[in-house]
Amino acid sequence: MNRTARTILGYLAVIFLVVVSFQLIFSQATKPTELSLTEFDSALAAGEISGEVVMKDKSNELSGTVVIDGTESEFLVRYPAEYSPDLTKQLQEANVDIRVDAENPTFFTYLISFVPYLLIFGLFFFVIMQMQGGGNKIMQFGKSKARIVTKDIPTVTFADVAGADESVEELEEIKEFLEHPQKFRAMGAKIPNGVMLYGPPGTGKTLLARAVAGEANVPFFAISGSDFVEMFVGVGASRVRDLFSQAKEAAPSIVFIDEIDAVGRHRGAGLGGGHDEREQTLNALLVELDGFEPNEGVIVIASTNRPDILDPALLRPGRFDRQIFVDRPDLRGREKILEVHAKGKPIAKGVNLGDLARQTPGFTGADLANLINEAALLSARIGDDVITNASLEEAIERVLAGPERKSRVISENERKITAYHEGGHALVGYALPNADPIHKVSIIPRGRAGGYTLALPLEDKFYIRKSEMIDQLAMLLGGRTAEELIFLDPTSGAANDIEKATGIARKMVTEYGMSEKLGPLQYGKPDGEVFLGRDYSSRQELSDDVAAAVDDEIRVLIHQAHDEALQILTFHEDALHRIAEALLEKESLDAQEVRDVLSDVPKWEHTSDGGIRLRPPEGLNSDQNVSAEAAS
């Protein structure tokens, strides 16, 4: 509990104690002499009752002034309710003035009755202060929560950013706009109002913004999109106005809004109409970015990994003039990122970061940072003084498939099934010409997998050919096909392989236009999401005939891949037994060991009719090769 909250609660407690004590003291000081009914009758008969007598019907009490031994004092008599008529008659016969008191509450009674409400108000006061971070902010709901980044705070510079050269170049130009605006104004150029950084999670969008804060010589206001959203109506819009008011006073300045999709989602979402608090906040943000009043000298940088759900009015030129896509790094970018994260760590002399970059296609900057950290943790755990290749290889496998499940007890029969399953993947992938090279095969359980086959491309790919997808389908079904061939009774272990293969085949038919029967058309779109303001009817529906044709084409691709895998495994069954035995013996095989075990397996090729066959050896044509296959 902070000091301000304790002070206020202390004041409330003191007020309560003072009121109660004052009431007790006052009541003691004015307490009357209590008489019994017998004593009262005697005083009444002796004529000692003087002045007015007050009867309180509700509490059945009688009070007044009595003279005892020549001294007047207040008295109080309590009587039963049924005695009230007789008492009244006695007082009238003695010619005593009677006044009936309605017993209206006194000031102190009112005050005591308000004490519970004061306590409730104090509790509410305390809760609000805790939500707002202290009593000094109790009346500052609408104030911006932006943090001002100064030179005193440890900062990141562009030198700390690797693998995003184009993005750094764009942001360096923003820095130059702020430092030398006259150069651009002389050309009639206008400084961009905003820059939107978007891309997959972990690619370094927030890191780039931190680098801008470290490089810029202007005030930098950093805030999260969720900081605008509050439980009170109108607070978000007020905070937006306050943020830009501060930024304009400090102009030239930079405002960074992290995860802007928390407040910038498509308007008209859901069933709440136009009075949604988030929409009011977005409207205020749109006006501040480019409204009636000019917003000069303030550049807004925002980041998101969901640009598809942002409101179109937010992304138009004049608000966010530049949209910078921060993609996953390529091979060279991954190597630079690994070099950045390897600084200050004891890397062994034999470690080649370039080879490590080739083994991590598709990894983001965050993945690579986690990879180096995992390798350092593994090395420290086993007592090594340096980070070795073995630790880095293990870290890659942990990131891709999860940690080893050493405690899992596996029967010999299940180990054999896993060995043939993974051997089927490896053999089919090794034989097909367009499949990625096999990097590692293992039957050691990791994560949710009983084993895994890791195939990595030799270089980064931005496009995937149809032949490569077909070979990928055959490799995915190689494990299930090997189980059918060897055990004649497939298991449930191929569920994930079938799921991936079906997804690839569906995309080939519905998105990539790789079906000869259906042609290069897109069939079906992702469902419109109601809570993003998308209309149900805007999506494209498929007729029953087309949907059936799509299913048929997907089934054809899957069966074709299954037949190719079966053809290869049947032809090279001896090699399948060899690699399964090697896996049962060693549990894991690297790329060189896989090549040694499958050294006699030749490459296959696709035929014009959609099938596959052995690639003709050098010096033989296709007809001679077919004859040789028939003879064998």
Secondary structure as GFF3:
##gff-version 3
##sequence-region A 1 632
A	DSSP	alpha_helix	3	29	.	.	.	ID=ss1
A	DSSP	beta_strand	33	35	.	.	.	ID=ss2
A	DSSP	alpha_helix	37	45	.	.	.	ID=ss3
A	DSSP	beta_strand	49	56	.	.	.	ID=ss4
A	DSSP	beta_strand	61	68	.	.	.	ID=ss5
A	DSSP	beta_strand	71	78	.	.	.	ID=ss6
A	DSSP	three_ten_helix	81	83	.	.	.	ID=ss7
A	DSSP	alpha_helix	84	93	.	.	.	ID=ss8
A	DSSP	beta_strand	98	101	.	.	.	ID=ss9
A	DSSP	alpha_helix	107	132	.	.	.	ID=ss10
A	DSSP	three_ten_helix	135	137	.	.	.	ID=ss11
A	DSSP	beta_strand	147	149	.	.	.	ID=ss12
A	DSSP	three_ten_helix	158	160	.	.	.	ID=ss13
A	DSSP	alpha_helix	165	179	.	.	.	ID=ss14
A	DSSP	alpha_helix	181	185	.	.	.	ID=ss15
A	DSSP	beta_strand	194	198	.	.	.	ID=ss16
A	DSSP	alpha_helix	205	215	.	.	.	ID=ss17
A	DSSP	beta_strand	220	224	.	.	.	ID=ss18
A	DSSP	three_ten_helix	225	228	.	.	.	ID=ss19
A	DSSP	alpha_helix	235	249	.	.	.	ID=ss20
A	DSSP	beta_strand	253	258	.	.	.	ID=ss21
A	DSSP	three_ten_helix	260	262	.	.	.	ID=ss22
A	DSSP	alpha_helix	277	289	.	.	.	ID=ss23
A	DSSP	beta_strand	298	304	.	.	.	ID=ss24
A	DSSP	three_ten_helix	307	309	.	.	.	ID=ss25
A	DSSP	alpha_helix	312	315	.	.	.	ID=ss26
A	DSSP	beta_strand	322	325	.	.	.	ID=ss27
A	DSSP	alpha_helix	331	342	.	.	.	ID=ss28
A	DSSP	alpha_helix	353	358	.	.	.	ID=ss29
A	DSSP	alpha_helix	365	381	.	.	.	ID=ss30
A	DSSP	alpha_helix	389	401	.	.	.	ID=ss31
A	DSSP	alpha_helix	412	431	.	.	.	ID=ss32
A	DSSP	beta_strand	438	442	.	.	.	ID=ss33
A	DSSP	beta_strand	452	455	.	.	.	ID=ss34
A	DSSP	alpha_helix	466	476	.	.	.	ID=ss35
A	DSSP	alpha_helix	478	487	.	.	.	ID=ss36
A	DSSP	three_ten_helix	492	494	.	.	.	ID=ss37
A	DSSP	alpha_helix	495	510	.	.	.	ID=ss38
A	DSSP	three_ten_helix	530	532	.	.	.	ID=ss39
A	DSSP	three_ten_helix	536	538	.	.	.	ID=ss40
A	DSSP	alpha_helix	544	571	.	.	.	ID=ss41
A	DSSP	alpha_helix	573	586	.	.	.	ID=ss42
A	DSSP	beta_strand	588	590	.	.	.	ID=ss43
A	DSSP	alpha_helix	591	597	.	.	.	ID=ss44
A	DSSP	beta_strand	604	606	.	.	.	ID=ss45
A	DSSP	beta_strand	612	614	.	.	.	ID=ss46
A	DSSP	alpha_helix	622	631	.	.	.	ID=ss47
###
